[in-house]
Structure formats: C-alpha cells, structure tokens
Amino acid sequence: QLQLVESGGGLVQPGGSLRLSCAASGSISLIYAMAWYRQAPGKQRELVARITTSGTTDYADSVKGRFTISRDNAQNTVYLQMNSLKPEDTAVYYCYTLNRAYLLLSWGQGTQVTVSS
C-alpha cells in the first residue's frame, strides 16, 4: 500500500505563491510518476502537472510558465511550486501516484488552495 501526505495549501492573494508538498510512504517501488490534480467546486478533477522518476514533466496549459513540479526521489516527495496565482487556481489539490502504465496507485487527502484578495 501507498500512503500520501500533502501539505502547503492555504489562502494567498492573486499574484502570490504557494508551495505544495506530497510525501509518499509504503510500497514506493511501485511508483513511476507522481502528479498533482485539482478540483474546483462544480468542476471535474483535472491534471495540473506530472513528473516521472526520470524527471520528465507534463503541465496543463493553464499553469505552464507559472507552476513547477519537482521531485526528490530520495525523500519520495513531490513538490508543486505555484507562482503568479490566479483566482481560477482556487481548488482542492490532490497528489497522485501512478505506475508505469500511468494507472492510478493512490491519492492523498487533498489540500485546499484559495486565491483571493
């Protein structure tokens, strides 16, 4: 089994920054990629960013140039640095782990990010 613990959410003004963290424990060897998804009220959950073990990254068009995903394989931790935040970034952010087939292994409890003045 895999356990994920997320942290770093909160309230920030438009244009501000936040850094999310997600630490994985348990069956670490199963993990190929780690990702951040988000879900805003009344909307479907969407992929924000994804990073593989080798460091290959993918981003949603809406966050390119503003968000950066990184990974510390030794600490089994993935980070999401969010800059130039906009009100439309407000959502619950979830950490996911994926296997080599990009199938879901586990997800975290979510952390709230609110961008508001």
Backbone torsions as a table, in degrees:
resi	resn	phi	psi	omega
1	GLN	NA	154.7	179.0
2	LEU	-119.5	135.3	175.1
3	GLN	-117.4	138.8	-179.9
4	LEU	-124.8	135.3	177.4
5	VAL	-125.1	117.6	-178.0
6	GLU	-100.6	153.4	175.5
7	SER	-156.3	164.9	171.9
8	GLY	109.3	-4.2	178.7
9	GLY	-72.1	175.1	178.4
10	GLY	159.9	-166.1	-179.9
11	LEU	-104.1	131.0	-179.5
12	VAL	-142.5	151.0	178.1
13	GLN	-78.5	155.2	175.3
14	PRO	-54.6	137.2	-176.6
15	GLY	90.4	-9.6	-178.7
16	GLY	-82.8	-174.9	-176.7
17	SER	-131.8	152.2	172.0
18	LEU	-144.5	154.9	175.8
19	ARG	-126.5	120.9	177.0
20	LEU	-96.9	146.3	176.4
21	SER	-127.8	149.8	177.1
22	CYS	-143.2	116.1	-180.0
23	ALA	-104.4	130.9	-179.4
24	ALA	-105.5	146.0	175.6
25	SER	-145.3	161.1	-178.9
26	GLY	104.9	-130.3	-175.9
27	SER	-79.8	67.6	-174.0
28	ILE	-61.9	-33.4	-174.7
29	SER	-62.9	-18.2	-180.0
30	LEU	-77.0	-18.5	-172.4
31	ILE	-76.9	128.5	171.2
32	TYR	-108.4	-45.6	-179.9
33	ALA	-129.2	153.7	172.5
34	MET	-125.1	146.1	-172.5
35	ALA	-144.7	159.9	170.5
36	TRP	-115.2	129.0	172.5
37	TYR	-116.2	162.7	174.7
38	ARG	-142.7	155.3	178.4
39	GLN	-140.2	116.9	176.7
40	ALA	-91.2	157.7	-179.8
41	PRO	-56.2	129.5	178.4
42	GLY	76.5	5.6	-178.4
43	LYS	-121.3	162.7	177.1
44	GLN	-77.3	153.2	175.5
45	ARG	-67.2	139.2	-177.5
46	GLU	-134.0	151.5	176.7
47	LEU	-71.9	131.8	175.5
48	VAL	-99.0	-52.7	-178.2
49	ALA	-159.9	154.5	-177.6
50	ARG	-143.8	145.8	178.7
51	ILE	-141.0	135.2	178.9
52	THR	-90.5	174.8	178.7
53	THR	-59.0	-34.4	-178.4
54	SER	-84.3	-4.4	176.4
55	GLY	99.8	2.8	176.6
56	THR	-68.9	133.2	-175.0
57	THR	-121.1	153.4	172.7
58	ASP	-135.9	144.3	179.9
59	TYR	-133.5	149.0	169.0
60	ALA	-67.9	145.5	-179.0
61	ASP	-57.4	-33.0	-175.2
62	SER	-69.6	-15.9	-178.1
63	VAL	-116.8	-4.8	-179.7
64	LYS	-57.3	134.0	179.9
65	GLY	86.1	-11.6	179.6
66	ARG	-116.0	-35.3	-177.9
67	PHE	-108.6	146.8	175.6
68	THR	-133.0	125.3	176.1
69	ILE	-99.6	139.6	178.0
70	SER	-143.8	165.9	-172.7
71	ARG	-144.7	136.6	173.8
72	ASP	-110.2	97.8	-175.9
73	ASN	-64.8	-32.8	-179.6
74	ALA	-66.7	-32.9	-180.0
75	GLN	-98.8	-0.8	-178.8
76	ASN	53.3	44.0	-175.4
77	THR	-128.5	139.9	175.1
78	VAL	-118.4	144.8	-178.2
79	TYR	-122.6	153.0	172.1
80	LEU	-131.8	106.6	175.6
81	GLN	-87.8	119.6	-176.8
82	MET	-114.8	115.5	179.3
83	ASN	-115.5	164.3	178.2
84	SER	49.4	48.4	-175.5
85	LEU	-65.8	145.1	-179.1
86	LYS	-119.7	156.8	177.5
87	PRO	-54.9	-32.4	-179.5
88	GLU	-73.1	-5.7	173.5
89	ASP	-82.9	-7.3	178.8
90	THR	-61.0	124.8	-176.7
91	ALA	-178.2	171.2	166.7
92	VAL	-90.2	127.4	-178.0
93	TYR	-102.5	131.0	-177.2
94	TYR	-118.6	139.0	173.9
95	CYS	-92.9	134.2	179.1
96	TYR	-122.5	150.4	167.4
97	THR	-118.6	142.6	-174.6
98	LEU	-130.1	150.3	175.7
99	ASN	-91.1	-173.0	-174.9
100	ARG	-65.0	-21.5	176.3
101	ALA	-89.8	8.5	-176.8
102	TYR	59.9	30.1	173.7
103	LEU	-91.4	146.6	-176.0
104	LEU	-67.2	129.9	174.3
105	LEU	-98.8	-47.7	-178.5
106	SER	-163.4	167.5	175.6
107	TRP	-145.8	158.7	-177.3
108	GLY	-88.8	-176.8	-175.6
109	GLN	-80.2	-13.0	179.4
110	GLY	93.3	149.5	176.2
111	THR	-136.0	134.4	-174.8
112	GLN	-81.0	131.4	171.6
113	VAL	-119.4	122.9	179.3
114	THR	-123.3	123.6	179.4
115	VAL	-112.1	110.2	-175.0
116	SER	-159.0	147.5	175.8
117	SER	-93.2	NA	NA
